[in-house]
Each structure stands twice: as C-alpha cells, then as structure tokens.
Amino acid sequence: MTPEGATRRSKSGFLSRIWEQHARSYDPVVLVNEAHPVKAVLPVLAGASLVLLAMYYVPAARDFTGIDRPWIPMSLLTAAGAITIVEWRYWERSGLTRVLILLDNCLYCLAIVAVMLDTTSPTRYVWGLLYAQAATHYGDRYSFSWPMFLSVVVVPCAVTLGFADYDYGLLALMLFGGVMFVVRSTSTEHVRRLEREKERYRSAYEISDRVATESIDIALATSLAEFGNFAHELRNALTPVHGNLIILREHENLHPDIKDSVESLDRSYVRINEFIEKLLWSIKSKATVSDTSFEIDEVLDQEIITRGLFPGDRSKVRIEEMSIPFEVKGNPEHLIGAIRNLVQNALNAGASNVTVSATVGGALRSASILISDDGPGLSTEVANNLFQSGLQSKKGRSHGLGLPLSKRLVEVLGGDLRLVEQGPTGTTFEILLPGRGLLQPTDEVLK
C-alpha cells in the first residue's frame, strides 16, 4: 500500500470512529419519546412563537427587548421542528436519524442565538443564559461526541463571534454553555457505561444462577437415581427372604412361638416393601432430568443475538444460515448467552464486523459455531489467560464474566469453547456442541 493510500485509509478510519461515537451518544427510546410531534415538538414551537410574537408586537416588550426580526428565529424553529418530526417518523433508519439529530439540534441553538443577537442588553444576556441551559440539557441527553459538540457548541459560538461585535459578556455565556455541554455529556457517557456494565453483570449473574440451579438439579437427579437403584436392589434382596417366611409359616409342626415370630417378620416385610415402593415412586418423579432440546438455527437469529446491543452495533453483526438443521439437548438460553457475550466482547474491543456461522460435522453428530471478528486481536498474555475472570483487552476494557461464563454455558450443553485463531486482523472463537443432524447422512454430506 502506498503512503497516500495508507493516509486515506487512516483518515477514513478516524472519520468512521467519530461517526460511530455519535451513533452511540443517544438512546433511541428517549429520542423517540422527546421527538413526538403532539407531545413535544408542537407545544415547544407554539410556546416559543407566542413569546417571540409578543416581544415584537407588544410595544412595551419591543421597546425593552429591541427585537426587530422575530421571523428569523421563528423560521429556524419551524425548520428544526419539521426535521424533528421527520426524525421521529423515520427513527429506525439509523444513518438518516444521526444526520437529522445534528441538524435539528443545531437549528434550535441557532434560533436562540438569533434572538440573542437581535435583542439589546440586558435581554440578550437572558437569552445567553437560555442557550447555556439548552447546551446543558443536550449534555444530559447525549453522551459526548465531536459531531454533537460541533452542532450545539462550535457553530452557535462561531455565529455569535461573527455578529456579537465583541460583546465579551455574551461570549462568556456562550463559552460557559459549551463547557457545561462537555462536562454534562462526559458525565452522561460515564453513567451510561456504568449502567451497561451493571446490566451486563446482572444478566451474567442471572445466567450463572440458572446454570448453578440446573447443575444442582442434575446432580440431585443423579444422586436420587443411584439411591433408587439401591432401594430397588434392597427390595430384590428381601424378596427371597419373604418367600422363605411364607414356607415357614405354612409348616404344620412349627412351634407357636416361632410361628408368631415368622408372622411378625412377615408384617415387617410388608411395611418395608410398602416404604420401598413409595420411595421408588418419589425418586422416579424427582429424579427426571430435563430432556429439553432445541435447533441451533432457531438460536442463530439476527434479532435474538443482537438484542440489547446499540442500534449502530447491530448492523455490524452478520448471522449466516446453517445448511443442515442440528438438534442439541439442553436450554437454548445457554447458547444464546454464550454467543451474545462473545459478540459483545468483540464489539467492545473495537471490531467493525462480527460474523456468526455454524456447520455440521461429517457424521452429523457434532456442530461447530464460529464467531469471527476483525478487531485488533489479542496479545499473547491475554490469549494464554483467556478464560479467567477480569481479563482486559488491549483497550483496557474488562471482559468481566463474559468469556469464563460463555465457556461454562457451553460446557453445560456438553460442548467446549476454544480460541482457534487470533492475530492483528481479528479473532475467531469456536463453539463445539454434541447433538444430531436432522437429515440422514449421504455420501455427499459425509464428504
């Protein structure tokens, strides 16, 4: 690759990371709620328009504020409101939504700046404080990203600097708003990261609890089955004893005392046998291990695997279909949890593409699931201690319980998780699972 090509690739990668940072800066659910046309946009537009019209048409208000061109901020507000409504209508189109968010927020801020520049002191300082409040509000809604910083801070401040005739008090208010945006948006990013980690650990502990419960159930069922075998053997051993007691009881010359003892032993045998029958029935009802099974292709679904990811991250995950259905015994949630952890770890480490594919072994008795990414790879130290809790990637992001838990979830299904490829161009994990293919083996398949 030529130096010019490397430079272009470096710039392209930098811009992609900046754009991705913006995609992660907002919560789509909150965005949709706050962009509702009737509940949010129209009341704001109506209220702001009434204030501006009152400032212009009420003589006392106009004399106090000195406003001359209210239609400029009203036009900016109308355009921003229209963009917000389009954003609300097409919010699922992530690329369009990202652009619209920058446009409408910039126009809202410019509307405030337009009023601020069109009024006289001290009114303009009130609007300067209103801009600082708006910038603080954006910092609470969005985590920090350079595109948003450019939209709500740099552009309004540049316009103010160009038209404010070196009003340093006004510029100080604008600077204060920019600082508040940076502080609050950085805090919002930190809080959201903690909430994601909290949710991740909560989910991990829930899965761990289910795994532990199922492991205990399996161990209990095995112990009960062994105890049941013991009770069954005990009953078999007592059967000939009971037969001999019957023969003795029917003997004609049997002494009365011995006969009473034989009858007492016979009654004891009946009670013991009844107890063993009840015990065996109870063990049979409690020692049954769940024989739930599922098909891998039902688990490898785009919606299931990417549930809980950022909207921008979901498009980075590609799920390939299986050519042959494959059935595995166990709880499908275990496999879903393992794959989700591996996918999330890859995205956290900086991967741009993650592929999940599955193939069936030649004898249709095993399946292989590959989770491949194009991330920065793993160091030798990390690769050698991969399944230990608290492991961190090159970027210092903790894998937490992800990899150890993924391995445990796969082991509960009777399979194994291993690292099969790692390097500077990406990492590949393989999940091996026992089971059976749902097609009869043919010569072509066995090849």
JOSUL-V338226 format. One record per backbone hydrogen bond with DSSP energy under -1.0 kcal/mol. NH is the residue of the N-H (numbers start at 1). CO is the residue of the C=O. E is the energy in kcal/mol with one decimal. If there is no record, write none. Layout:
# JOSUL-V338226
nh->{NH/NH}
co->{CO/CO}
e->{E/E}
This chain:
# JOSUL-V338226
nh->{6/7/8/9/10/11/12/13/14/15/16/17/18/19/20/21/22/23/24/25/31/32/33/34/40/41/42/44/45/46/47/48/49/50/51/52/53/54/55/56/57/58/62/63/64/65/66/72/74/75/76/77/78/79/80/81/82/83/84/85/86/87/88/89/90/93/94/97/98/99/100/101/102/103/104/105/106/107/108/109/110/111/112/113/114/115/116/117/118/120/123/124/126/127/128/129/130/131/132/133/134/135/136/137/138/139/140/141/142/143/149/150/151/152/153/154/155/157/158/159/160/161/162/163/164/168/171/172/173/174/175/176/177/178/179/180/181/182/183/184/185/186/187/188/189/190/191/192/193/194/195/196/197/198/199/200/201/202/203/204/205/206/207/208/209/210/211/212/213/214/215/216/217/218/219/220/221/222/223/224/225/226/227/228/229/230/231/232/233/234/235/236/237/238/239/242/243/244/245/246/247/248/249/250/251/259/260/261/262/263/264/265/266/267/268/269/270/271/272/273/274/275/276/277/278/279/280/281/282/283/284/285/286/287/294/296/298/300/301/305/306/309/314/316/317/318/320/327/328/330/334/336/337/338/339/340/341/342/343/344/345/346/347/348/349/350/351/354/355/356/357/359/361/364/367/368/369/370/371/372/373/374/383/384/388/390/391/393/396/399/402/405/406/407/408/409/410/411/412/414/415/416/418/420/421/423/426/428/429/430/431/432/433/435/436/437/438/446/447}
co->{2/3/4/5/6/7/8/9/10/11/12/13/14/15/16/17/18/19/20/22/27/28/29/30/36/36/37/40/41/42/43/44/45/46/47/48/49/50/51/52/53/54/58/59/60/61/62/69/70/71/72/73/74/75/76/77/78/79/80/81/82/83/84/85/86/90/92/93/94/95/96/97/98/99/100/101/102/103/104/105/106/107/108/109/110/111/112/113/114/65/120/120/122/123/124/125/126/127/128/129/130/131/132/133/134/135/136/137/138/25/145/146/147/148/149/149/150/153/154/155/156/157/158/159/160/166/167/168/169/170/171/172/173/174/175/176/177/178/179/180/181/182/183/184/185/186/187/188/189/190/191/192/193/194/195/196/197/198/199/200/201/202/203/204/205/206/207/208/209/210/211/212/213/214/215/216/217/218/219/220/221/222/223/224/225/226/227/228/229/230/231/232/233/234/235/238/239/240/241/242/243/244/245/246/248/255/256/257/258/259/260/261/262/263/264/265/266/267/268/269/270/271/272/273/274/275/276/277/278/279/280/281/282/283/328/326/295/296/299/301/302/306/310/313/314/354/356/436/294/292/331/332/333/334/335/336/337/338/339/340/341/342/343/344/345/347/346/316/372/318/370/368/366/361/433/359/431/357/429/355/427/353/379/380/385/400/388/397/393/391/399/401/402/403/404/405/406/407/408/411/410/432/430/428/428/426/423/421/371/418/369/416/367/365/327/364/325/442/443}
e->{-2.5/-2.2/-2.4/-2.5/-2.3/-2.6/-2.6/-2.5/-2.1/-2.6/-2.2/-2.0/-2.1/-2.5/-2.4/-2.1/-1.7/-1.9/-1.6/-1.4/-2.5/-2.4/-2.0/-2.4/-2.2/-2.1/-2.9/-1.5/-2.6/-2.9/-2.5/-2.6/-2.4/-2.2/-1.9/-2.2/-2.7/-2.4/-2.2/-1.4/-3.2/-1.8/-2.8/-2.8/-1.9/-2.7/-2.8/-1.2/-2.0/-2.3/-2.2/-2.6/-2.4/-2.5/-2.5/-2.8/-2.4/-2.2/-2.4/-2.1/-2.1/-2.6/-2.3/-2.2/-2.4/-1.5/-1.5/-2.7/-2.1/-1.4/-2.5/-2.4/-1.4/-2.1/-2.9/-1.8/-1.8/-2.4/-2.3/-2.0/-2.5/-2.1/-1.6/-2.3/-2.6/-1.9/-2.4/-2.6/-1.3/-3.0/-1.1/-1.4/-1.1/-1.9/-1.8/-2.2/-1.9/-2.2/-2.0/-2.2/-2.4/-2.9/-2.0/-2.3/-2.4/-1.8/-1.4/-1.5/-2.7/-2.4/-2.3/-2.5/-2.0/-2.6/-1.6/-1.9/-2.3/-2.3/-2.5/-2.3/-2.3/-2.5/-1.7/-1.5/-1.9/-1.3/-2.3/-2.2/-1.7/-2.2/-2.5/-2.4/-2.3/-2.2/-2.5/-2.5/-2.1/-2.1/-2.6/-2.8/-2.6/-2.1/-2.0/-2.5/-2.3/-2.0/-2.6/-2.6/-2.0/-2.2/-2.4/-2.5/-2.4/-2.7/-2.6/-2.5/-2.8/-2.6/-2.5/-2.4/-2.9/-2.2/-2.4/-2.7/-2.5/-2.2/-2.7/-2.9/-2.6/-2.8/-2.6/-2.5/-2.5/-2.6/-2.6/-3.1/-2.9/-2.5/-2.5/-3.0/-2.3/-2.2/-2.5/-2.6/-2.2/-1.9/-2.4/-2.5/-2.4/-2.4/-2.3/-2.0/-2.2/-1.8/-1.1/-2.3/-1.8/-2.2/-2.0/-1.9/-1.8/-2.4/-2.4/-1.4/-1.3/-2.7/-2.4/-2.0/-2.7/-2.3/-2.2/-2.5/-2.2/-2.3/-2.1/-2.4/-2.1/-2.2/-2.6/-2.9/-2.4/-2.3/-2.5/-2.3/-2.3/-2.5/-2.7/-2.1/-2.4/-2.6/-2.2/-1.7/-1.6/-2.6/-2.5/-2.4/-1.2/-2.3/-2.7/-2.7/-1.9/-2.0/-1.7/-1.4/-1.3/-2.9/-2.8/-2.9/-3.1/-3.6/-1.5/-2.3/-2.6/-2.0/-2.4/-2.6/-2.1/-1.9/-2.7/-2.9/-2.4/-1.9/-2.2/-2.7/-1.7/-1.4/-2.2/-2.8/-3.0/-2.7/-2.3/-2.5/-3.6/-1.8/-2.4/-3.0/-2.5/-2.9/-2.5/-2.7/-2.1/-1.3/-2.6/-2.0/-1.3/-1.2/-1.0/-1.9/-1.8/-4.0/-2.5/-2.5/-2.6/-2.4/-2.1/-2.8/-2.2/-2.2/-2.0/-1.8/-2.5/-2.0/-2.1/-2.1/-1.6/-1.6/-1.5/-2.9/-2.2/-2.9/-2.8/-2.9/-2.4/-1.7/-2.0/-2.3/-2.4/-2.8/-1.2}
